[in-house]
Structure formats: C-alpha cells, structure tokens
Amino acid sequence: MTTTRFAPSPTGYIHVGNLRTALMNYLIAAKAGGTFILRIDDTDPARSKEEYVDGIKRDLEWLGLHWDRVERQSERLDRYAAAADRLRDMGRFYEAFETPTELDLKRKKQLNMGKPPVYDRAALALNDAEKDKLRAERGNGVWRFKLDQERIEWTDGILGEISIDAASVSDPVLIKADGQVLYTIASVVDDTEMGVTHVVRGSDHVTNTATQIQIIEALGGTVPAFAHHSLLTGPQGESLSKRLGTLALRDLREQGVQPMALLSLMARLGSSDPVEMRTEMAALIEGFDIGRFGSAPTKFDVQDLFPLTARFLQAQPYEAVRARIDALGVPADIAPQFWEVTRENISTLNDLDGWWAMFRDGAEPVIEDEDRAFVAQAMELLPEGPYDADSWGSWTTTVKEATGRKGRGLFMPLRKALTGQAHGPDMSQVLPLLQKIRAKG
C-alpha cells in the first residue's frame, strides 16, 4: 500500500514552504487510496512546543488535509536507541569528540588545500583509553554513521537520475553529545518501520537523502521512492527563507485566503500544468502528477492567492457563507440579497465587514463641488424607503427629467453620494439594501 508522511517539527507554525511538502505527500497517498501519516518530529525537547503541535493540526484541518494517523517521535526514542545499537554492533557507528572550533579549523584547512570540507574520520583511530580520556575531559562525544565511500544512486521522482559520491560527504552525526537523536536516523527508523513508500521533500534534502539511503540499507529496510521538489522564491526570485515566518498558514487564514485557493495554487505551482481554480479536493487529487514538476526554483507571490480566493467565493451559494454573514448581523430577510450584491465585489470574506458597515450605517458621501447642487436636488426627489429593484430606475428617471442630466453625469455623482465609491455593484441592487442614507447636498 502507498504510504506517505508529513513530518513537521513543532518549533513553529506551518508556512507555505511546509505546505508544499505536506500537500504533495497527501495527494500521492490520496490518489493511490493509501495512508497519509502526520508524524510530529519532536525529538528536540527544548524547542518543541505543544501549542505548535495544535497549530499544525489546526492548519491541516483547515485545508482539508486529513491524516490517517498521528505518530510522535518523542514516543519512539526506544526504537532509535535499538537502531543505534544495531549500527554499533555492525561497526557502522562511532563516537567522535572534536569541538566545533576544531571541526571548523579542519574544514578551513581542507578548503585551503582545494579539498572538499569532509570530516577526516580521525575518531576512528582512537583506542579505548584515548576515548575514555576525551570523555573525562570533554564529556560524551557525538555519534557518526560510517558511510561506505561509494556512489549513492537513485531515480528521483522530480530530479531524475541522482548520483552522489559518498566520499564527498561527511559521515553524518546521528546522535548529539547530549543524547538527542537527530532527524537523519529518526526519520529512517520511522520510514522503515511505518512502511513509508514515497517521500517528497525539498531539494535542500538531496545530500541528506543520499546518506539516509545507506542507513536504510544498513538497517535492512526498503528504500522509499524519493522526490525532491524545488524551493520557493519570492516573485522576483529573491530568497523566501527570511520571509517564511510571515507566510504562516494561520496568517493567510486571518487575511481571508480560502483553503481551496491556496491548495489550487500550491498543487500546480512549479509544474508544467497551469494553475486552475478547483472547488473540491477530489479534482486536485485526480489531476496531481509528481512527474509534472520541475527542478528550477519556483516563484511564489502571496498576492496571487487573492484573485483565486475571489473566484472561489464568486461561485459559492449563500448557504456556504451564511454563518459568516449571520455573524455580521445582517438581517435574515436581506442576507441572501446582500451576498448576491457583494460576492462579485470582494477579494476575501473579510471585505464583507466594510460592505455591511456601508449598508447598515450609510457611507460617507463623496460629492464634488460642481455636483453639490445637483446631489442636493436629487436627494430631495428620493422617496422614502423601503426600496426595491425598480426604485433606482424610477428615481434616476425623475432626477433626469428635473435636472436634464444624463449618462455618467447623472449616475456617477449619485453612486458616489450614496456609497462613497466610484465603482461597485449595480445600484438597482444596492439601493434596496441601504439601511441608512447619509447623503447631504
């Protein structure tokens, strides 16, 4: 069975970069009728917070990315310890004691000699007495996985054929000196024991994948099908790394972005297929193909989400937004008409607040000096409400006959006087909704 996972660390809120990974893994599993695991990578107790776990779940639920089960790495530490013992027994795990300063000096020396800055495996030459002495002086060392220095190859679902020389990569640290288990081994153990068949993640993980393939094989696991998607940039190609914190999903939600608008964009962004607004998850699932994505950096512009949100909302019936309109306090007898009038003129549901304030309290009139006498005369001719769909036509006909104005010179000053805006819905629909008219001549 196809099994995928999304494995966020609960050290912050999900942003659009995380979402790309989550969505691709979700769609692969959903299309195959498989299993999608939400795996909380919380092996760092100092930085992991329960509020972020709750936030991650809330964001995924908002998007409709429903997981089949939740796993937490903090509850599986015994499994990682067992895997570490197996690696030690087979001579693939060794303790190293260099300080960060010593490692930095080694890297600089290698670079000066024109060599790749790879760990020199000096710790492998230590005997037991030397190790004991270093432990007494420095405390426990880190534990490194001993790579077989050969080429590591796989067919990537996005990047194609990948070949990395393990001799050009440092033996990865899998356990820190304080005993904290790092992602590299925890992820391997989880993927192997949970039967993960497909892993999609960012292209910044390619080298990490190469080392993990060797760890998987050392532990007797089956290597999943790996795919590495491109990284997002800003609209001008600038790095998003410093801005991702401002592109958290919870912030987009508060700005009124609709889930299907966000998903429709992210399901196609960076692929050879055009972005198409979908209103149902089933259509996204059916149209998804990981092989359609490219390796080039992918431009993301948050402003693209608002036209998509507007298109989504324009297609929504009143019942779909009824709760939001009820919360504004719109009277039930005019609420459906309020939605019909406003839905073509909003980018997000947040815009409804301003429209209802205008209808409820009346707009601050916008009247040009040359129109003041005209507007004053027109307002004298406006009959008392309530108004219906014919009221605007009847009123403007009367005003035209009384003043001689016609066309734009007739309609625009009246629109601006009643709504404070030069553009908007058809005034024959607006007038019946106005609860108060503040226009003064």
N, C-alpha and C positions, 0 to 999 in steps of 0.2 A: 504494500500500500504506500502511496505517495505521502510522505510526512515532511512538513516544513516547520520552521520555528522563527519567531521574532524574539530576540534576546536583548532587550534594553537593560541598561544599568540604571537603577533607581537613584541616580545622583542629580537628576534634573528633570525637566518636563520634555515631552516629545516635541521635536521640531520637524520641519518639512524634510530635512535630510533623513531623519529616523523613519518618517512615514514612508518614504520611497522604498526602503528596505522592507518594512512591515507589509506594505501593500503587495509588493511583488511576491513575497513568500505566501501571503494569504491567497492571492489569485491562483498561484500554481496549485496549491492544495485544493482549493475550491473547484477548479476546473477538472481536476482528476478525481473528485469525490473523496479526497484524502483527509488527513489530520493536520490541523494548524495548532501548534503549541505556543503558548505565551510563556517564555522562560525568563524569569527575573534573575538577572546576573548580579546578585547581591553579596559577592564574596568580600567586598571591601566594607567592613562594618563602620568605619569612620565616616565614609561619605554616603552610604546608602541610607535613605530615609523612607519611612512608611508613607509619608504624605506624597512622595513621588510615585510609589507603587500605586496608590489610589488614583493619582493623577493620570498615570499611564493607562490604567484600566478605563477610567472615565473617558479619555480621549479616544481609545479604540472603540468603546461602546457608542460614542457619539458618531463615529464614522461608519459604524455597522460592521467592523472587522471583528467578528465573533470567534473567539478561540474555543478549541475543543477541550483543552485542559491547561491548567497552570502548573508550572514547576518553579521551584526556587532553589538556586544553587546553595544558599546558606543551609539548606536542609540535606544536602548531599555531600558534605565535607568528608564523610567516611568513604564514599566512593572514590573521591580524588586521592585520598590517602592510600587506598588499596592500589590504585593505578600507579602512584608514585613508587610504592614498594615493588611492584612488578618491574618497573623500569630499572630500579636499583639492582634487582636480582639478575637482570639480563645485561647489566653493565652499560646501560644507556643513560644513566642519571648520575651526575657527580656534583659535589659541593665545591663552590668557588668563593674566595674570600676577598677579592680585590675591592678596594674602596672606590667610590665614584671618581675621585680625583685620580687614582691610579689608572682606572679604565680610560679616562679622558686623555691622560698622557700617552697611553699606549695607542689610542686612536690617532692622535696628532702625529706621533712618530711614524705610524704606518702611512698616513696620508703624505707626509713629507718624503717618504721613500717611494711614493707612487703606488702603494699597495692599497687594496680595499680595507677599510677600518673594521676588521673582523676580530672577534675575541680569539686570542692566541692559544687557548686551552692550557695555559700554564698550570691551572689547578690539577690537571690530570697527572702531573709529575710529582705531586705532593705525596709523601708517605704518611702513615697514620700519626706518627709523632709530630710531624710538621702541621698536620691538620689540628691536632689537639692543642698545639702551641698557639696557632692562629685563633682557634675558638676561645682560648683563655684570654687572648689579647683583644679580640675584636667581637666576640660573640659568634653566633651561628652565621654561616655563610648562606649564599643563595644556592638554589639547585638548578642546574642547567641540563637540558636534554642534549645528548651527544648525537649530532646529526651524522648520517652516513654521507660522506662528501662525494656525492654523485649528482647527476642531473635529476631533478624532480619535474615530471611532466604530467599534464592533464589537459583535457579538452574543455575549455571554459564555455559556458552557455552563452556568453556575450562576447568575450575577448577572443575566442577561438583557441588555437593551439598555444599552450604556455609551456615554456621550458626554463627552469631556473637552476643554476649551478649551486648546489648546497654549500660548496666550498667558499662561495662569495657571501655567505650569510653567517652571522654569529650563532653559536649554539644558544637557543632561546632560554631565558630564565623562566621556569615554570612555578617555582615557589620562592617567595621573598624570604629574607633573613628572619623576619618576624613571624614566619609561618603562613602568611597569607597566600592562598592559592590564586594564581593568575589565570586570566581568561583563556590563555592558549591551551592549557591542559584541561581546565574545567569544561570548556566547550567541546573538546574532543571526546571526553568521557561521556558527556551528556548526549552528544550527537550519536555516538556509538550505541549507548545503552537504550536510548529512546527511539532508535531505528530511523533517524532523520535521513531522508533520501536525497533531498535537494537543499542547498544552502545558497541564498542570494544575499550579497552584502556589497559594500562599497569597494571601489578599485584600490583604495588605500590598504586593503587587507590582502593583496595578492601575495606578497612575500610571506605574510603570516600563514596564508593557506598552504604554501609550499612546506613550511616546517610542520604544520598540523597534519599534512598527509603522511609524513614519515612517522609521526607519533601514533596516528590511527593504525598504520600498518604494523608498527611495533607492538601495539596492544591487541592486534588480531581483529581489528574492526574492518568494516566495509567503507570505502571512501565514498562520500556523497557526491552527487553531481553539483559542482560548484559553478556559480556565475557571479561576476563582479560588475556591478553597474557603475556608470560614470558618476563623478561627483558634481554636485550642483554649484553653479557660479551665479553671480548677480547678473542683471540684464545686460551690463556692459562687459561681461566676462570677468568681473572682479571676484575675489575670493569671498565666499559666504561664511567662512569659518567664524569670523568675529560677529556676524550678524545673526547667526542661527538662534541665539538666545532671544532675539526679538521676533523670531518667526516661529515661536512655540504655537502648537495647535490650539491651546487654550486661549491665546491672544487672538488668533484668527477667528475662533468661535465667537469671542466677545465683539469682534468687529463686524460680525454678521455673515461671515462666509458660510455658505451651505455645504454640508458634507459631500453631496454628490458633485458639486462644482469642484471641490478640492480633489476628490478621487478621480473625476473625469480628466482633470489636467495631469495629475501625477501618474495615471495609468498609461499615458501616451507620451509624456514629456521625455525627450531623448530617444524616441523610437522613430522608425521611418513612416509611421502612421500619423495622420493628422489628429489633433485634439478634437474630440467630438463630445458634446454635452450629452451625458446619459442620465436618465432619471431613476434607473434601477440598477442595483448591483449585478443582477443576472447578466445584463448586457455587457458590463465591464468584464465579468468573468469569461463570457463566451468569446469576447474579442481579444483576450490577452494572449500574447505570444512573446516569451522572453527572448527568442531569437531575433525579434524585430528591433531590439535596442542596440545602439552603437556605443563605441568606447570613448568618443570625444566628450569633453566637459559639456555639461548641459546647462543652458541658461534658464534661470528661473526668475520671473518677475511677479511679485506678490500682487501687483495691480491687475494681472490677467485673471485673477480669481473673481473680481467684482463683476465684469461683464458676464462671466459664466454663471455667477450667482443670480444676476438679474434675469438671465434667460431661463434658469431653473424656476425662479419664482413666478415669472410670467405664465408658465404652464401649469401652475398649481391652482386647484379649485379652492373655493372659500373654506371648505371643511378642513383642508390641510393646514390652514393658518388661523383657524377660528380661535384657538386658545390664545394665540399671540394678540389677536385683535380684541378679544374679550378683556385681556389684561390691560389694554389701553383705556378701557371704559367706554368704548364705542357702543351706543345703544343697539340692542339686538335688531330693532326694526330697520336700521340703516347699515348695519355692519356688512352684509353681503355686497351692497352697492358701494360702500366705502372701499372694499377690496377691489371690485371691478374698476373703480376710478383710479386707484393708486398703483395697482400692480405693474402697470406699464411705465411708471414714473419713479421707480425705486431701484437702487442697486442692492440693498440688503433690507431685511425686515426692520432693522434699526431706523431706517428712514421713515417708517410709518409713524413714529413718535412726532416728528415735525409736521407731517401731513395732518394728523389728528389735532394737534395743537392749533393749526391754522383753521381747520373746520370748526373746532369747538369754540375757540376764543376770537376768531377773526384775525386776519392778517393786518400787519401794519401797512397802511396804504402807501403805494408808491405813485405819486402824482407829479407829473412835470408841470412847471409853471404855466406853460401855454395851454395846459389841459384843465386847469383848476376850475374855470367857469363851466366848461363842458361837463366835467365829472359832477360838479355840484348840481347842475340842471338834470343830469341823468339820474342821480340818486333821488331827486325829488319825484321822478317819474317811476321809480321802482316800487311796485306794490308791496304790501305786507305779505310775508310768507304765510303758510309753507309754500315751497316751490316744487314744481315737477319738471319733467323733461322738456316741456314746452315753454317754461317760464322765460328762459334766456332768449329764445327766439322772439317771443311776444314783446319782451321788454326792449330789446335792441331795435326792433322794428319801430316801436313807439318813439324811442330816442332818435332814430334816424329821421323820422318824419318831423320831429320837433326841432332838430338841430341842423339837419342837412348833411351831417357827417355820414361817411360810409366806408366800407372796407377796413383796412388796417387802422385808419384814423378813428374809426368808431370802436372797433373791438379791442385793440391793444390797451388804450387807456382804461377801459372798464375792467379788463382782466387784471391789470396791474393795481388798480384801485381795490379790487375785491380780494385778490390773492397775494399781492406784493411780489408777483413773479411775472416775467415776460413770457414764460413757456409753462406748459403743463397740460393736464387732461382737458378734454372738450368741456367748455364752460356750461354747456347744457346739462352735463353730468355733475359739474361742480356746484352749481347754484343750489340744487335741491339738498345738498349735504351741509351747506353753510349754516351753522347753528347761531352765528352772530356775525353781523356785518359792521365793520368799523370804518368804512369809507366815509370821508368827510370832504366836502367841496373846498 
